[in-house]
Amino acid sequence: MSALETLIHYVWAPSPELAWGLVSLRETDDGAWLAGHIHTAREDAERQEASRMGPTLYCVERASMLADEKTRPPQGEDWVFAWSTEGRHNVWSKPNAPFPDAKRFDGYWTFPEPQEAIQRAAWANEEPSTRAEGLTFRAYLLMWSVEALQDAPV
């Protein structure tokens, strides 16, 4: 299984859900203000003392790969098959994870098997508005982890 993209970010946050949300928000057009809070190196995050967004340092790791009928999910629960247009924020806006009580497979954007995501991407690519805008939908396997690494010294 080769990843299309693997991203690892470090962020101080009060919860794993907020760590996930801050990393996701950073990738939006409006997320530039978070640049000093989201780090790609653990050492940079550990050195950050001012303006921490929470008491715990989290590592948010996300990997995506294009999916086809032969793509099998990994072990565990931190993955979904999704369909989306290209673009990191578009792809990663689909899963509702790691939020408590969220439906991992929503039956519209996210699924437990690749076939439904592949079919929905194909249908979307046939839409006249999709073609007119030059968009392409694809099926992806999205995998993630959110791990608490350390608490800030008191």
TORPA-4810 file (N, C-alpha, C, O; in nm, 3 decimals):
<nodes>
NODE_1_0.086_-0.117_0.000_0.000_0.000_0.000_0.091_0.123_0.000_0.164_0.147_0.096_M
NODE_2_0.086_0.200_-0.106_0.168_0.321_-0.108_0.077_0.443_-0.095_-0.025_0.455_-0.163_S
NODE_3_0.117_0.531_-0.009_0.036_0.650_0.019_0.054_0.752_-0.092_0.165_0.771_-0.143_A
NODE_4_-0.053_0.816_-0.129_-0.049_0.929_-0.221_0.016_1.046_-0.149_0.095_1.121_-0.206_L
NODE_5_-0.020_1.059_-0.022_0.034_1.168_0.059_0.026_1.127_0.206_-0.076_1.075_0.252_E
NODE_6_0.133_1.151_0.277_0.136_1.131_0.422_0.178_1.262_0.485_0.281_1.319_0.448_T
NODE_7_0.100_1.309_0.579_0.128_1.435_0.647_0.133_1.412_0.797_0.045_1.346_0.853_L
NODE_8_0.234_1.467_0.860_0.246_1.460_1.005_0.257_1.601_1.058_0.344_1.678_1.017_I
NODE_9_0.167_1.636_1.150_0.167_1.768_1.211_0.163_1.755_1.362_0.110_1.659_1.418_H
NODE_10_0.222_1.854_1.427_0.226_1.860_1.574_0.156_1.988_1.617_0.180_2.095_1.561_Y
NODE_11_0.071_1.976_1.718_-0.006_2.091_1.764_-0.038_2.075_1.912_-0.069_1.966_1.959_V
NODE_12_-0.031_2.187_1.984_-0.075_2.190_2.124_-0.225_2.215_2.124_-0.272_2.310_2.062_W
NODE_13_-0.299_2.131_2.194_-0.445_2.144_2.195_-0.501_2.086_2.324_-0.432_2.011_2.394_A
NODE_14_-0.626_2.120_2.357_-0.688_2.066_2.479_-0.747_1.925_2.461_-0.779_1.860_2.560_P
NODE_15_-0.762_1.879_2.336_-0.823_1.747_2.312_-0.779_1.697_2.175_-0.736_1.775_2.091_S
NODE_16_-0.791_1.564_2.153_-0.757_1.511_2.020_-0.849_1.566_1.911_-0.807_1.586_1.798_P
NODE_17_-0.974_1.589_1.946_-1.068_1.642_1.847_-1.027_1.782_1.802_-1.033_1.813_1.683_E
NODE_18_-0.985_1.865_1.896_-0.943_2.000_1.859_-0.810_1.996_1.784_-0.789_2.077_1.693_L
NODE_19_-0.721_1.904_1.820_-0.596_1.890_1.745_-0.626_1.858_1.599_-0.569_1.919_1.508_A
NODE_20_-0.717_1.764_1.577_-0.760_1.727_1.441_-0.820_1.849_1.370_-0.786_1.878_1.255_W
NODE_21_-0.908_1.919_1.439_-0.975_2.035_1.379_-0.879_2.147_1.345_-0.894_2.210_1.240_G
NODE_22_-0.781_2.173_1.430_-0.685_2.279_1.402_-0.600_2.246_1.280_-0.574_2.333_1.197_L
NODE_23_-0.557_2.121_1.269_-0.479_2.080_1.152_-0.565_2.093_1.026_-0.517_2.141_0.923_V
NODE_24_-0.690_2.052_1.033_-0.780_2.063_0.917_-0.805_2.209_0.881_-0.804_2.244_0.763_S
NODE_25_-0.827_2.292_0.981_-0.852_2.434_0.956_-0.731_2.502_0.895_-0.746_2.591_0.811_L
NODE_26_-0.612_2.462_0.935_-0.490_2.522_0.882_-0.482_2.506_0.730_-0.422_2.590_0.663_R
NODE_27_-0.541_2.401_0.677_-0.533_2.373_0.534_-0.638_2.447_0.452_-0.636_2.439_0.329_E
NODE_28_-0.728_2.517_0.516_-0.828_2.594_0.442_-0.770_2.728_0.400_-0.662_2.767_0.445_T
NODE_29_-0.841_2.797_0.315_-0.797_2.930_0.272_-0.792_3.027_0.388_-0.712_3.121_0.387_D
NODE_30_-0.877_3.006_0.488_-0.883_3.096_0.603_-0.791_3.054_0.717_-0.792_3.118_0.823_D
NODE_31_-0.710_2.950_0.699_-0.631_2.896_0.808_-0.491_2.949_0.823_-0.415_2.898_0.905_G
NODE_32_-0.454_3.049_0.745_-0.316_3.100_0.751_-0.279_3.150_0.890_-0.162_3.142_0.928_A
NODE_33_-0.373_3.201_0.965_-0.345_3.253_1.098_-0.296_3.145_1.194_-0.241_3.177_1.299_W
NODE_34_-0.314_3.018_1.159_-0.269_2.908_1.243_-0.126_2.863_1.214_-0.077_2.770_1.278_L
NODE_35_-0.060_2.925_1.120_0.072_2.881_1.077_0.170_2.868_1.193_0.251_2.775_1.192_A
NODE_36_0.167_2.955_1.290_0.258_2.948_1.403_0.221_2.844_1.507_0.295_2.825_1.604_G
NODE_37_0.107_2.777_1.489_0.060_2.680_1.588_0.068_2.536_1.538_0.068_2.443_1.619_H
NODE_38_0.075_2.517_1.409_0.079_2.383_1.349_0.222_2.362_1.298_0.272_2.442_1.218_I
NODE_39_0.287_2.256_1.344_0.428_2.235_1.311_0.446_2.102_1.238_0.372_2.007_1.262_H
NODE_40_0.546_2.097_1.151_0.578_1.971_1.083_0.693_1.898_1.154_0.720_1.782_1.123_T
NODE_41_0.759_1.963_1.246_0.865_1.901_1.325_0.829_1.905_1.473_0.789_2.010_1.525_A
NODE_42_0.842_1.793_1.538_0.809_1.786_1.681_0.893_1.886_1.761_0.843_1.950_1.854_R
NODE_43_1.020_1.899_1.725_1.110_1.989_1.797_1.060_2.133_1.793_1.069_2.205_1.892_E
NODE_44_1.007_2.174_1.678_0.953_2.311_1.667_0.833_2.328_1.759_0.819_2.432_1.825_D
NODE_45_0.747_2.228_1.764_0.630_2.236_1.852_0.672_2.238_1.999_0.615_2.311_2.079_A
NODE_46_0.771_2.157_2.034_0.817_2.154_2.173_0.878_2.286_2.216_0.868_2.324_2.333_E
NODE_47_0.941_2.357_2.122_1.001_2.487_2.154_0.897_2.598_2.168_0.925_2.701_2.229_R
NODE_48_0.778_2.577_2.114_0.675_2.679_2.121_0.627_2.692_2.265_0.574_2.596_2.322_Q
NODE_49_0.646_2.807_2.322_0.601_2.828_2.460_0.486_2.928_2.465_0.393_2.912_2.544_E
NODE_50_0.492_3.030_2.383_0.387_3.131_2.382_0.273_3.086_2.291_0.295_3.017_2.191_A
NODE_51_0.155_3.124_2.325_0.037_3.105_2.241_0.004_2.960_2.210_-0.045_2.929_2.101_S
NODE_52_0.030_2.870_2.303_-0.012_2.732_2.281_-0.163_2.727_2.283_-0.228_2.799_2.360_R
NODE_53_-0.219_2.642_2.199_-0.365_2.631_2.188_-0.423_2.534_2.292_-0.545_2.518_2.300_M
NODE_54_-0.337_2.469_2.370_-0.384_2.376_2.471_-0.267_2.317_2.548_-0.152_2.346_2.517_G
NODE_55_-0.296_2.234_2.649_-0.192_2.183_2.738_-0.121_2.056_2.690_-0.022_2.015_2.750_P
NODE_56_-0.169_1.994_2.584_-0.114_1.866_2.540_-0.063_1.877_2.397_-0.129_1.934_2.310_T
NODE_57_0.056_1.821_2.373_0.111_1.815_2.238_0.060_1.689_2.170_0.078_1.578_2.221_L
NODE_58_-0.003_1.707_2.056_-0.058_1.596_1.977_0.018_1.583_1.846_0.063_1.681_1.788_Y
NODE_59_0.030_1.459_1.803_0.079_1.429_1.669_-0.042_1.384_1.588_-0.107_1.285_1.621_C
NODE_60_-0.071_1.458_1.481_-0.182_1.424_1.391_-0.120_1.374_1.262_-0.058_1.450_1.188_V
NODE_61_-0.137_1.245_1.236_-0.082_1.185_1.115_-0.197_1.145_1.023_-0.293_1.081_1.066_E
NODE_62_-0.185_1.185_0.897_-0.289_1.153_0.799_-0.223_1.102_0.672_-0.125_1.159_0.624_R
NODE_63_-0.278_0.995_0.618_-0.227_0.940_0.492_-0.346_0.917_0.399_-0.453_0.876_0.443_A
NODE_64_-0.325_0.943_0.273_-0.430_0.919_0.173_-0.370_0.846_0.055_-0.253_0.861_0.022_S
NODE_65_-0.454_0.766_-0.007_-0.413_0.699_-0.130_-0.536_0.683_-0.219_-0.648_0.673_-0.171_M
NODE_66_-0.512_0.682_-0.348_-0.622_0.654_-0.441_-0.667_0.511_-0.419_-0.586_0.421_-0.396_L
NODE_67_-0.796_0.490_-0.427_-0.853_0.357_-0.402_-0.912_0.300_-0.530_-0.968_0.374_-0.612_A
NODE_68_-0.899_0.170_-0.546_-0.968_0.099_-0.653_-1.036_-0.023_-0.591_-1.034_-0.041_-0.470_D
NODE_69_-1.095_-0.107_-0.675_-1.171_-0.222_-0.625_-1.087_-0.318_-0.543_-1.140_-0.392_-0.460_E
NODE_70_-0.956_-0.319_-0.564_-0.868_-0.412_-0.495_-0.811_-0.356_-0.365_-0.744_-0.427_-0.291_K
NODE_71_-0.837_-0.230_-0.337_-0.782_-0.167_-0.217_-0.849_-0.223_-0.093_-0.972_-0.227_-0.083_T
NODE_72_-0.768_-0.267_0.001_-0.818_-0.322_0.125_-0.788_-0.225_0.239_-0.684_-0.160_0.239_R
NODE_73_-0.878_-0.216_0.335_-0.855_-0.125_0.448_-0.750_-0.182_0.543_-0.728_-0.303_0.548_P
NODE_74_-0.686_-0.094_0.617_-0.591_-0.140_0.719_-0.665_-0.193_0.842_-0.788_-0.182_0.851_P
NODE_75_-0.592_-0.249_0.935_-0.651_-0.293_1.062_-0.690_-0.170_1.143_-0.640_-0.060_1.117_Q
NODE_76_-0.778_-0.188_1.240_-0.817_-0.078_1.327_-0.938_-0.003_1.276_-1.005_-0.046_1.182_G
NODE_77_-0.965_0.112_1.338_-1.085_0.188_1.306_-1.057_0.327_1.252_-1.151_0.402_1.224_E
NODE_78_-0.932_0.364_1.235_-0.899_0.501_1.196_-0.877_0.512_1.046_-0.767_0.545_1.001_D
NODE_79_-0.981_0.485_0.969_-0.976_0.492_0.824_-1.118_0.496_0.767_-1.213_0.457_0.834_W
NODE_80_-1.129_0.544_0.645_-1.254_0.540_0.569_-1.219_0.539_0.420_-1.110_0.580_0.380_V
NODE_81_-1.312_0.491_0.340_-1.307_0.514_0.196_-1.396_0.636_0.171_-1.506_0.645_0.224_F
NODE_82_-1.346_0.728_0.089_-1.421_0.851_0.062_-1.409_0.885_-0.086_-1.320_0.835_-0.156_A
NODE_83_-1.498_0.969_-0.132_-1.488_1.020_-0.268_-1.485_1.171_-0.259_-1.553_1.231_-0.176_W
NODE_84_-1.406_1.232_-0.345_-1.387_1.376_-0.336_-1.318_1.428_-0.462_-1.263_1.351_-0.541_S
NODE_85_-1.324_1.559_-0.477_-1.238_1.622_-0.576_-1.097_1.625_-0.517_-1.078_1.602_-0.398_T
NODE_86_-1.000_1.655_-0.602_-0.863_1.663_-0.554_-0.846_1.786_-0.466_-0.932_1.874_-0.463_E
NODE_87_-0.738_1.789_-0.397_-0.711_1.899_-0.306_-0.718_1.850_-0.164_-0.818_1.793_-0.122_G
NODE_88_-0.611_1.873_-0.089_-0.600_1.819_0.046_-0.719_1.854_0.133_-0.775_1.767_0.200_R
NODE_89_-0.760_1.980_0.134_-0.871_2.017_0.222_-1.000_1.950_0.178_-1.077_1.903_0.262_H
NODE_90_-1.026_1.944_0.048_-1.147_1.878_-0.001_-1.151_1.732_0.043_-1.253_1.685_0.094_N
NODE_91_-1.041_1.662_0.024_-1.036_1.520_0.058_-1.056_1.500_0.208_-1.136_1.417_0.250_V
NODE_92_-0.983_1.577_0.289_-0.984_1.555_0.434_-1.104_1.618_0.505_-1.117_1.602_0.626_W
NODE_93_-1.189_1.688_0.433_-1.311_1.740_0.497_-1.419_1.633_0.505_-1.524_1.657_0.564_S
NODE_94_-1.397_1.516_0.447_-1.499_1.412_0.442_-1.513_1.331_0.571_-1.626_1.311_0.617_K
NODE_95_-1.404_1.284_0.634_-1.426_1.201_0.754_-1.470_1.282_0.875_-1.428_1.396_0.893_P
NODE_96_-1.556_1.221_0.958_-1.604_1.282_1.082_-1.519_1.236_1.200_-1.570_1.228_1.311_N
NODE_97_-1.398_1.207_1.178_-1.316_1.148_1.284_-1.214_1.248_1.331_-1.178_1.338_1.255_A
NODE_98_-1.166_1.236_1.449_-1.189_1.134_1.551_-1.292_1.177_1.654_-1.272_1.153_1.773_P
NODE_99_-1.399_1.237_1.613_-1.497_1.292_1.705_-1.580_1.183_1.771_-1.629_1.093_1.704_F
NODE_100_-1.597_1.191_1.903_-1.678_1.090_1.973_-1.821_1.091_1.920_-1.877_1.195_1.887_P
NODE_101_-1.877_0.974_1.911_-2.016_0.956_1.869_-2.042_0.994_1.723_-2.157_0.994_1.680_D
NODE_102_-1.938_1.025_1.647_-1.957_1.056_1.505_-1.968_0.925_1.428_-1.904_0.826_1.460_A
NODE_103_-2.050_0.928_1.325_-2.060_0.812_1.239_-1.938_0.811_1.148_-1.918_0.903_1.069_K
NODE_104_-1.857_0.707_1.160_-1.737_0.697_1.076_-1.776_0.680_0.930_-1.717_0.743_0.842_R
NODE_105_-1.875_0.598_0.903_-1.923_0.577_0.767_-2.058_0.645_0.755_-2.159_0.594_0.805_F
NODE_106_-2.061_0.760_0.689_-2.185_0.837_0.685_-2.279_0.793_0.572_-2.392_0.840_0.566_D
NODE_107_-2.234_0.706_0.482_-2.320_0.659_0.374_-2.336_0.758_0.261_-2.408_0.731_0.165_G
NODE_108_-2.273_0.872_0.270_-2.275_0.968_0.160_-2.133_0.996_0.110_-2.104_0.978_-0.008_Y
NODE_109_-2.045_1.040_0.201_-1.905_1.068_0.164_-1.811_0.955_0.202_-1.709_0.936_0.137_W
NODE_110_-1.844_0.880_0.308_-1.751_0.782_0.363_-1.814_0.644_0.375_-1.932_0.630_0.407_T
NODE_111_-1.731_0.540_0.346_-1.782_0.403_0.337_-1.680_0.302_0.389_-1.561_0.333_0.398_F
NODE_112_-1.727_0.180_0.425_-1.636_0.076_0.472_-1.568_-0.003_0.359_-1.471_-0.075_0.384_P
NODE_113_-1.617_0.009_0.239_-1.562_-0.063_0.123_-1.539_0.038_0.009_-1.606_0.140_0.003_E
NODE_114_-1.445_0.010_-0.080_-1.413_0.107_-0.185_-1.519_0.119_-0.295_-1.528_0.224_-0.359_P
NODE_115_-1.599_0.016_-0.318_-1.689_0.016_-0.433_-1.786_0.134_-0.435_-1.807_0.196_-0.539_Q
NODE_116_-1.845_0.165_-0.321_-1.943_0.275_-0.317_-1.875_0.410_-0.345_-1.931_0.492_-0.418_E
NODE_117_-1.758_0.433_-0.289_-1.686_0.557_-0.314_-1.647_0.569_-0.462_-1.655_0.676_-0.522_A
NODE_118_-1.605_0.458_-0.520_-1.568_0.456_-0.663_-1.690_0.488_-0.748_-1.681_0.568_-0.842_I
NODE_119_-1.804_0.426_-0.717_-1.926_0.449_-0.795_-1.973_0.594_-0.784_-2.011_0.655_-0.884_Q
NODE_120_-1.972_0.649_-0.664_-2.015_0.788_-0.647_-1.923_0.885_-0.720_-1.970_0.983_-0.778_R
NODE_121_-1.793_0.859_-0.717_-1.699_0.944_-0.791_-1.729_0.936_-0.941_-1.727_1.038_-1.011_A
NODE_122_-1.756_0.817_-0.990_-1.788_0.800_-1.133_-1.915_0.875_-1.170_-1.920_0.943_-1.273_A
NODE_123_-2.019_0.864_-1.087_-2.144_0.937_-1.114_-2.119_1.088_-1.115_-2.168_1.159_-1.203_W
NODE_124_-2.044_1.135_-1.017_-2.017_1.279_-1.009_-1.940_1.328_-1.131_-1.962_1.439_-1.178_A
NODE_125_-1.850_1.245_-1.182_-1.772_1.284_-1.300_-1.857_1.292_-1.426_-1.818_1.356_-1.524_N
NODE_126_-1.973_1.228_-1.425_-2.064_1.234_-1.540_-2.153_1.357_-1.539_-2.216_1.389_-1.640_E
NODE_127_-2.160_1.426_-1.428_-2.246_1.544_-1.416_-2.196_1.657_-1.506_-2.076_1.685_-1.508_E
NODE_128_-2.287_1.722_-1.580_-2.245_1.832_-1.666_-2.174_1.945_-1.590_-2.079_2.004_-1.641_P
NODE_129_-2.220_1.975_-1.468_-2.156_2.084_-1.392_-2.013_2.047_-1.352_-1.925_2.133_-1.348_S
NODE_130_-1.989_1.920_-1.324_-1.853_1.875_-1.291_-1.762_1.894_-1.412_-1.651_1.944_-1.399_T
NODE_131_-1.810_1.853_-1.528_-1.729_1.867_-1.650_-1.709_2.013_-1.686_-1.600_2.052_-1.728_R
NODE_132_-1.813_2.093_-1.669_-1.802_2.235_-1.703_-1.699_2.306_-1.616_-1.631_2.398_-1.663_A
NODE_133_-1.687_2.265_-1.490_-1.591_2.328_-1.399_-1.454_2.264_-1.405_-1.361_2.310_-1.339_E
NODE_134_-1.439_2.157_-1.484_-1.309_2.090_-1.497_-1.268_2.013_-1.373_-1.149_1.994_-1.348_G
NODE_135_-1.365_1.968_-1.296_-1.336_1.893_-1.174_-1.325_1.743_-1.202_-1.381_1.694_-1.300_L
NODE_136_-1.254_1.674_-1.118_-1.245_1.529_-1.125_-1.262_1.473_-0.985_-1.191_1.512_-0.893_T
NODE_137_-1.357_1.384_-0.971_-1.378_1.314_-0.844_-1.303_1.181_-0.848_-1.293_1.117_-0.953_F
NODE_138_-1.251_1.141_-0.733_-1.180_1.015_-0.721_-1.216_0.949_-0.588_-1.267_1.014_-0.497_R
NODE_139_-1.187_0.821_-0.580_-1.206_0.748_-0.455_-1.072_0.741_-0.383_-0.967_0.722_-0.445_A
NODE_140_-1.077_0.756_-0.250_-0.957_0.757_-0.168_-0.975_0.664_-0.048_-1.086_0.642_0.000_Y
NODE_141_-0.864_0.611_-0.001_-0.857_0.549_0.130_-0.785_0.649_0.219_-0.671_0.686_0.192_L
NODE_142_-0.853_0.693_0.325_-0.797_0.789_0.419_-0.769_0.718_0.550_-0.854_0.646_0.603_L
NODE_143_-0.648_0.738_0.603_-0.607_0.675_0.728_-0.547_0.782_0.817_-0.483_0.875_0.769_M
NODE_144_-0.568_0.769_0.949_-0.518_0.872_1.039_-0.489_0.819_1.178_-0.531_0.709_1.215_W
NODE_145_-0.416_0.900_1.253_-0.400_0.876_1.396_-0.381_1.011_1.463_-0.323_1.103_1.405_S
NODE_146_-0.430_1.022_1.584_-0.412_1.141_1.667_-0.361_1.089_1.801_-0.433_1.023_1.874_V
NODE_147_-0.236_1.121_1.831_-0.171_1.066_1.949_-0.122_1.177_2.042_-0.055_1.271_1.998_E
NODE_148_-0.157_1.166_2.168_-0.105_1.260_2.269_0.039_1.221_2.298_0.069_1.106_2.331_A
NODE_149_0.129_1.319_2.285_0.271_1.293_2.305_0.322_1.336_2.441_0.399_1.264_2.505_L
NODE_150_0.278_1.453_2.485_0.325_1.504_2.614_0.236_1.617_2.661_0.168_1.682_2.581_Q
NODE_151_0.238_1.639_2.791_0.168_1.752_2.850_0.270_1.863_2.874_0.388_1.837_2.900_D
NODE_152_0.224_1.984_2.865_0.312_2.099_2.889_0.353_2.100_3.035_0.274_2.065_3.123_A
NODE_153_0.478_2.139_3.061_0.519_2.151_3.201_0.437_2.258_3.272_0.404_2.361_3.213_P
NODE_154_0.406_2.233_3.396_0.323_2.328_3.472_0.412_2.424_3.545_0.362_2.513_3.615_V
</nodes>
